Amino acid sequence: MQKIINGAMLKSMILTAAKLLEVNRVNIDALNVFPVPDGDTGTNMFLTLKSAVTEVNNCIGNESSDLCEAFAKGALRGARGNSGVITSQIVKGLCSVLG
């Protein structure tokens, strides 16, 4: 069992998470019915992570701390809608522990 997450593994995890969200965003959109069925929760979460992935891919450093900083910054800058802002804050919390 892996006990240490290095920069390469972290980057792979970030890219995989974004890809899985992209694949499942329509299903997540369909869950959004309260307070109004606007159907964009999954899309907004995906667009937020897409921005974060762009920042991670442009990151010069390959250390976990560099990648975490880029991931959190990209998520906050690219946050779309309430679900995107919430997602960016989850990313920020995750990065504060991993970084």
N, C-alpha and C positions, 0 to 999 in steps of 0.2 A: 504494500500500500504506500502510495506516494505521500510524504509528509511535508515536502517543501514545494512551493510553487515558484518556479523561476520565471524570468521575463518571457521566454519563448512559450512556455505553457500558459501563462496568463494571457498573452496575446491570442493564442489559439482559442482559449476559453471565451474571450470577448467576441472574437469573430464568429465562433460557433453559436453563441447565445443570440447574436444579432441575426444570424441566418435562420435559426429556429423561430425567432419572433417573426421574421419576414414570412416564413412558410405558414405560420399559424395566425397571422394577423386578422384574416377574414373571420376565423372562428372567434377570436377575441372581440372583434367589432360586433359580432352577433350577440355577445353577452351583454353589451352595454345597453341597458334599457332604463336606467334610473339616473337622474331624475327625468331625463328625456331620452328617447331612443335615437341618439344622433349617430350611433354606429361608427365612431371614429377612434375609439380607445386604442385598439390594436395598431391602427395606422399611425396614430400620434406617438405611441410607444416605439414603434419601429423607426419612424423618422428621427426620433430622439437618439436612438441607438445608432442609426445610420450616421448621424453627425458625429457621434462619439467614435465610431469606427474610423471615420475619415481622419479624425484627430490622432487616433492611435497609429494608423498607417503612416501618418506624416511625422510621427515622433522619431527624433534622431536617436535618442537613447534606447537601449534594449533592457534596461534594468526595470524591475517591477515598480519601483518608485516613480520612474519616468513615465511608464505606461499608465500607471494609476492616475497620475496628474493629468495626462493627456485625456484619458478616458472620462474623468470627472469633468474636466473643462469642456470637452466636446459635448457631453450630455447636457450640461447646463446651457451652453450656447445654442444648442439645437433643440431644446425642449419645445414641444408643440402641445398646446392645450394643457388641461389640468393633469391628464394622465402622463404626459411627457414631463411635466414639472415633478410629479411624484416619482417617476422613473429616475429622473436625474438626481433626486435626493437619495434614492436607494443606492444608486451608483456611487454617489459621494460617500455614503456611509460605508459601503463595501470597500471603497478605495482607502478610506481613512484607516481601516483595519489592515488591509493587505499591503498598503504602501509603506 
